[in-house]
Amino acid sequence: MIYKKRFYLDLITIVLGILLFITFVLSVIYLYTGWLTPKFADLIAGLITGLFVACVQVGLSWYEYKKIDKFTDMKVLDVRSDRDSREFYENLIKESKRQIDIMGVTADRLIDHFADIDGDQERAKVLLRALNKKVKVRILLPEKEYIDSTKSSTFDSVKLKLEKLEKEYPLLEYRYFSYSPKHSIFRIDDTCILGPVFPERQSRDTPAIHFDSSSPFASKYLEHFEHEWENANA
């Protein structure tokens, strides 16, 4: 797909160059050649106008492809206006094969929706099934004192659930960092979802960008996760 878009970008550049050259030649003939008959002059004038419009259209297409190419280089897979789609994350967890890394605020929705060890809904156990498939799960959260007061009420109950999960599933680990959360990271194998953390606003209502994990932009966040994981409190 990347090579296809770049081929189109090169093709548009060539076409634009040819159109500009033809427009220039016809303009020179029209302006500086005295042997043109009125009828032929009108014909060339019409061609110049049409070619000018074509150049503008091709130029706009070139500009659009240039913008798309920037997204391609950054390996952006999707831009989401919120993080409220349970089905979206559920499918990603189902497809996981090696690792899931999560850096968030409380992880209460994560546990309730995907790792409800005491519940009876199979849909709420998708993360547990991933653990049974030998997927390694790491969860990184802030200490209670660094969580906004509107979100901290679930800290203790989530911690108890995480303790229970860790005992039942050795491949699940969780740790705490000692500062206010600024962004969220949700990595599943070779892709990741990155988004901001806003005080007094639920994470599900904030935007996010879905990247390939090898993206030069995303790699900085994933390096940050590794650094914080190594320095976090168990």
RODO-2510 file (C-alpha; in nm, 4 decimals, decimal comma):
residues 234
     n   res          X          Y          Z
     1     m     0,0000     0,0000     0,0000
     2     i     0,2859     0,2400     0,0861
     3     y     0,4588     0,1809    -0,2483
     4     k     0,1297     0,2193    -0,4328
     5     k     0,0652     0,5630    -0,2793
     6     r     0,4192     0,6769    -0,3548
     7     f     0,3833     0,5554    -0,7138
     8     y     0,0689     0,7683    -0,7477
     9     l     0,2507     1,0638    -0,5925
    10     d     0,5381     1,0328    -0,8448
    11     l     0,2899     0,9889    -1,1312
    12     i     0,0977     1,3018    -1,0305
    13     t     0,4242     1,4976    -1,0139
    14     i     0,5162     1,3868    -1,3675
    15     v     0,1699     1,4668    -1,5048
    16     l     0,1744     1,8084    -1,3379
    17     g     0,5152     1,8812    -1,4891
    18     i     0,3998     1,7838    -1,8383
    19     l     0,0854     1,9969    -1,8113
    20     l     0,2844     2,2985    -1,6912
    21     f     0,5332     2,2570    -1,9757
    22     i     0,2591     2,2349    -2,2398
    23     t     0,0817     2,5347    -2,0862
    24     f     0,4067     2,7343    -2,0983
    25     v     0,4754     2,6440    -2,4617
    26     l     0,1226     2,7349    -2,5717
    27     s     0,1403     3,0609    -2,3764
    28     v     0,4638     3,1562    -2,5549
    29     i     0,3095     3,0735    -2,8940
    30     y    -0,0041     3,2749    -2,8108
    31     l     0,1782     3,5811    -2,6762
    32     y     0,4855     3,6094    -2,8981
    33     t     0,3895     3,4586    -3,2326
    34     g     0,2389     3,6975    -3,4841
    35     w     0,1352     3,4477    -3,7511
    36     l    -0,1647     3,3039    -3,5624
    37     t    -0,5027     3,3431    -3,7294
    38     p    -0,7823     3,4730    -3,5018
    39     k    -0,9515     3,1326    -3,5072
    40     f    -0,6292     2,9497    -3,4153
    41     a    -0,5504     3,2093    -3,1490
    42     d    -0,8919     3,1539    -2,9892
    43     l    -0,8303     2,7781    -2,9953
    44     i    -0,4942     2,8129    -2,8193
    45     a    -0,6427     3,0558    -2,5650
    46     g    -0,9092     2,7978    -2,4841
    47     l    -0,6458     2,5238    -2,4503
    48     i    -0,4371     2,7403    -2,2179
    49     t    -0,7409     2,8033    -1,9949
    50     g    -0,8293     2,4335    -1,9865
    51     l    -0,4700     2,3331    -1,9134
    52     f    -0,4477     2,5909    -1,6355
    53     v    -0,7582     2,4425    -1,4695
    54     a    -0,6123     2,0927    -1,5142
    55     c    -0,2852     2,2067    -1,3518
    56     v    -0,4755     2,3430    -1,0533
    57     q    -0,6713     2,0169    -1,0144
    58     v    -0,3605     1,7994    -1,0447
    59     g    -0,1770     2,0297    -0,8049
    60     l    -0,4522     1,9877    -0,5470
    61     s    -0,4372     1,6090    -0,5927
    62     w    -0,0601     1,6211    -0,5452
    63     y    -0,1064     1,8214    -0,2242
    64     e    -0,3628     1,5713    -0,0916
    65     y    -0,1385     1,2755    -0,1664
    66     k     0,1486     1,4573     0,0024
    67     k    -0,0583     1,4886     0,3192
    68     i    -0,1583     1,1220     0,3003
    69     d     0,2069     1,0288     0,2502
    70     k     0,2940     1,2003     0,5785
    71     f     0,0386     0,9839     0,7589
    72     t     0,1815     0,6796     0,5832
    73     d     0,5332     0,7653     0,6958
    74     m     0,4123     0,8028     1,0536
    75     k     0,2290     0,4671     1,0198
    76     v    -0,1034     0,6020     1,1406
    77     l    -0,3671     0,3288     1,1196
    78     d    -0,6669     0,5252     1,2470
    79     v    -0,7695     0,8438     1,4272
    80     r    -1,0463     0,8012     1,6831
    81     s    -1,2557     1,0791     1,8354
    82     d    -1,3007     0,8800     2,1574
    83     r    -1,2025     0,5530     2,3271
    84     d    -1,5498     0,4347     2,4131
    85     s    -1,5745     0,1409     2,1726
    86     r    -1,5695    -0,1770     2,3782
    87     e    -1,5918    -0,3890     2,0628
    88     f    -1,2821    -0,2232     1,9139
    89     y    -1,0611    -0,3100     2,2126
    90     e    -1,2249    -0,6491     2,2533
    91     n    -1,1294    -0,7487     1,8991
    92     l    -0,7724    -0,6285     1,9462
    93     i    -0,7345    -0,8335     2,2643
    94     k    -0,8842    -1,1398     2,0943
    95     e    -0,6271    -1,1123     1,8158
    96     s    -0,3295    -1,0636     2,0490
    97     k    -0,0569    -1,3257     2,0300
    98     r     0,2440    -1,2054     2,2295
    99     q     0,2000    -0,9043     2,4541
   100     i    -0,0374    -0,6408     2,5820
   101     d     0,1013    -0,3311     2,7564
   102     i    -0,1319    -0,0807     2,9199
   103     m    -0,0534     0,2549     3,0776
   104     g    -0,3620     0,4327     3,2042
   105     v    -0,5309     0,5905     3,5040
   106     t    -0,7385     0,3352     3,6991
   107     a    -0,7907     0,0348     3,4654
   108     d    -1,1407    -0,0103     3,6080
   109     r    -1,3055    -0,0395     3,2638
   110     l    -1,0315    -0,2738     3,1492
   111     i    -1,0991    -0,5107     3,4391
   112     d    -1,4789    -0,4863     3,4232
   113     h    -1,5022    -0,5273     3,0454
   114     f    -1,2237    -0,7755     2,9725
   115     a    -1,0885    -0,9381     3,2907
   116     d    -1,3882    -0,9970     3,5179
   117     i    -1,2627    -1,3084     3,6927
   118     d    -1,5741    -1,3445     3,9125
   119     g    -1,8353    -1,2581     3,6522
   120     d    -2,0444    -1,4962     3,4428
   121     q    -2,0288    -1,3126     3,1087
   122     e    -1,7851    -1,4745     2,8662
   123     r    -1,7404    -1,1468     2,6829
   124     a    -1,5941    -0,9953     2,9994
   125     k    -1,3185    -1,2596     3,0120
   126     v    -1,1461    -1,1923     2,6802
   127     l    -0,8253    -1,0753     2,8511
   128     l    -0,8247    -1,3880     3,0664
   129     r    -0,8449    -1,6017     2,7535
   130     a    -0,5511    -1,4090     2,6098
   131     l    -0,3523    -1,4873     2,9250
   132     n    -0,4420    -1,8539     2,8843
   133     k    -0,2944    -1,8330     2,5340
   134     k     0,0383    -1,7238     2,6913
   135     v    -0,0027    -1,3559     2,6056
   136     k     0,2031    -1,1462     2,8474
   137     v     0,0093    -0,8573     3,0036
   138     r     0,1675    -0,5577     3,1804
   139     i    -0,0428    -0,2854     3,3432
   140     l     0,1118     0,0429     3,4572
   141     l    -0,0951     0,2810     3,6716
   142     p    -0,0435     0,5860     3,8958
   143     e    -0,0409     0,5618     4,2726
   144     k    -0,3713     0,6625     4,4308
   145     e    -0,2459     1,0017     4,5497
   146     y    -0,1719     1,1044     4,1907
   147     i    -0,5172     1,0247     4,0520
   148     d    -0,7741     1,2984     4,0032
   149     s    -1,0376     1,2947     4,2814
   150     t    -1,3131     1,2258     4,0271
   151     k    -1,1444     0,8977     3,9291
   152     s    -0,9708     0,7733     4,2442
   153     s    -1,2767     0,6101     4,4026
   154     t    -1,2183     0,2836     4,2162
   155     f    -0,8464     0,2551     4,3002
   156     d    -0,8785     0,0205     4,5995
   157     s    -1,1294    -0,2154     4,4400
   158     v    -0,9249    -0,2359     4,1182
   159     k    -0,6093    -0,3079     4,3159
   160     l    -0,7788    -0,5995     4,4928
   161     k    -0,8916    -0,7370     4,1567
   162     l    -0,5412    -0,7012     4,0139
   163     e    -0,3933    -0,8841     4,3116
   164     k    -0,6347    -1,1699     4,2554
   165     l    -0,5650    -1,1786     3,8824
   166     e    -0,1900    -1,1827     3,9361
   167     k    -0,2207    -1,4850     4,1640
   168     e    -0,4357    -1,6712     3,9116
   169     y    -0,2440    -1,5651     3,6015
   170     p     0,1360    -1,5412     3,6392
   171     l     0,1722    -1,3750     3,2980
   172     l    -0,0174    -1,0701     3,4249
   173     e     0,1883    -0,8084     3,6073
   174     y     0,0998    -0,4633     3,7336
   175     r     0,3045    -0,1763     3,8751
   176     y     0,2548     0,1823     3,9921
   177     f     0,4315     0,5072     3,9054
   178     s     0,4525     0,8153     4,1275
   179     y     0,3264     1,1094     3,9231
   180     s     0,0044     1,2312     3,7641
   181     p    -0,0833     1,0480     3,4414
   182     k    -0,0566     1,2556     3,1241
   183     h    -0,1305     1,0045     2,8510
   184     s    -0,2553     0,6526     2,7939
   185     i    -0,0844     0,3704     2,6085
   186     f    -0,2535     0,0523     2,4929
   187     r    -0,0160    -0,1745     2,3029
   188     i    -0,1243    -0,5018     2,1458
   189     d     0,1608    -0,6858     1,9714
   190     d     0,2569    -0,4669     1,6739
   191     t    -0,0004    -0,1895     1,7123
   192     c    -0,0738     0,0655     1,9832
   193     i    -0,3363     0,3251     2,0721
   194     l    -0,2067     0,6509     2,2183
   195     g    -0,4133     0,9275     2,3716
   196     p    -0,4077     1,2072     2,6292
   197     v    -0,5303     1,1989     2,9877
   198     f    -0,7398     1,5030     3,0803
   199     p    -0,8148     1,5894     3,4447
   200     e    -1,1801     1,5489     3,5410
   201     r    -1,2606     1,3823     3,2087
   202     q    -1,3173     1,0117     3,1573
   203     s    -1,0663     0,8381     2,9299
   204     r    -1,3442     0,6963     2,7135
   205     d    -1,4367     1,0518     2,6107
   206     t    -1,0868     1,1519     2,4943
   207     p    -0,9395     1,1109     2,1443
   208     a    -0,6742     0,8603     2,0438
   209     i    -0,4544     0,7633     1,7506
   210     h    -0,3986     0,4038     1,6432
   211     f    -0,0406     0,3445     1,5252
   212     d     0,1767     0,0664     1,3993
   213     s     0,4194     0,0075     1,6866
   214     s     0,7184     0,0688     1,4590
   215     s     0,6025     0,4264     1,3948
   216     p     0,8746     0,6815     1,4811
   217     f     0,6099     0,8722     1,6769
   218     a     0,4728     0,5726     1,8686
   219     s     0,8171     0,4294     1,9425
   220     k     0,8926     0,7237     2,1743
   221     y     0,5852     0,6417     2,3825
   222     l     0,6712     0,2724     2,3930
   223     e     1,0251     0,3553     2,5051
   224     h     0,8720     0,5725     2,7756
   225     f     0,6557     0,2799     2,8862
   226     e     0,9606     0,0538     2,9164
   227     h     1,1490     0,3155     3,1162
   228     e     0,8600     0,3729     3,3537
   229     w     0,7996     0,0004     3,3917
   230     e     1,1584    -0,0558     3,5001
   231     n     1,1347     0,2239     3,7577
   232     a     0,7793     0,1631     3,8826
   233     n     0,6733     0,0155     4,2163
   234     a     0,5506    -0,3436     4,2145
***
